[in-house]
């Protein structure tokens, strides 16, 4: 299995739709719930899509708003206006 | 273009990548009044070669307007909670007053490091040539100052009720066990700018701080400390950006010049080991100081280092970077670290600014379950013996000052990697003097830069030389600004315990 990328959010009302969007857009992801925080692990690559979050919250969303509820992450980050990607290049290379 | 066209054409909003490019490209220039080497005097001497500074970019692409907007939002959320916590006597809702001792250790050991980080990043933010890393470092310098301030503000509420929180800055600069975090950061801040970033942004922030802020803060939440978990997670929301800076700077150095690889590898080896030794206190906080526990130190090490760090170093292997040296020793120690350290603080409780205790029976059972290979065989009998002695009025205090490791400054309490019953001693001769180390990791670090480490301000040596207020415990405590019998000794019988019992007794009474 590819090494896991990981992202952790506070379990808050703002973060819940983000967590749901990630779980739906990344079917291989595992959602782990700890006291007050939620850690999402995914083999190799994980993508957060602005459109999926906007669809859930019913308003425009700036992906940089992720930072308000973000606790930690593991993986290389690449962010633009539409998506936030977290990946290990080892996984991309072997894929 | 006609006037009519102009008025109907909507001004195009710049995308994130364009906004970031405008901020970080073209703002720097080659100086002409003074040579670049005089304007940026620290960029070359470490041996790191950079050919194109513009190759570095912040993957979050944070611009100043977004930075201020989001940081202001974080502060508003945090201060709403801090105010609410203070207004509602939030300290009464924690699981047990023993918990506050973890906060005492945090305020004296960790918060001053946030301030040191602020200074460190302000310094390197000035001295890098490229605009991208300079801006990222300047933002981080402001973040770190915010962390120090919000931690002091939050914990000031506890200072109204509990002992040991009254003079954290003074204690950080004077107290024996606090020389461990203090010297760690001074080692980093007195290195060159590239080593500083490898030390703090990469090894500490990326590889290791999740162990401090994530499971420990989750533990604070679990123990009812709404204020600490909120500043912890507010700080950690910046930390995710800092970690990314750490990974990017490493990749940047490795991609710029092949000759940088061995230099970076040596720094990773050094700062992994320095950071791991520093986290010893976190191991103890997680296993012993949280009345309700979330996960053990060993479990946190497995998730955040063995799994998370393993994936990271696999990613970096394409540059020729391997796992940090002695990572396997850290994994061998994961079943003993917290127990060896808590036992040491229990021994020296007369000289600590927090209280110690023998874990309750259900807590010992939790440790037995979490550490099936080590706890019952090696540590439980010792704690039970000390409890028995204490119950008979013969509470054991260690009155001999311990030998310290010259590099990490921790007493020589750790055991041999392959034998948990033998203390690990290493030493070397340098210019006719013998220097002692707790591990091969710390000895290697000394041997590479002996002239730096022979200057270490070692608390035990300083006490024996008469530089710490006097030769007796009360004199030294006075010099530490600790109040004997209030700030130190066992939790059992402490003013903290008396106060807590009064409050909780009132709670039971009014419940009837």
Interface residues (C-beta under 8 A of the other chain):
Chain A: X3 X4 X5 X6 X8 X10 X34 X35 X36 X37 X64 X65 X67 X68 X69 X70 X71 X72 X73 X74 X75 X76 X77 X78 X79 X80 X81 X88 X89 X90 X93
Chain B: X15 X16 X17 X59 X60 X61 X62 X66 X70 X73 X74 X77 X210 X213 X214 X215 X217 X218 X219 X221 X222 X229 X233 X236 X237 X239 X240 X241 X243 X244 X247 X251 X294 X307 X308 X310 X311 X312 X314 X315 X317 X318
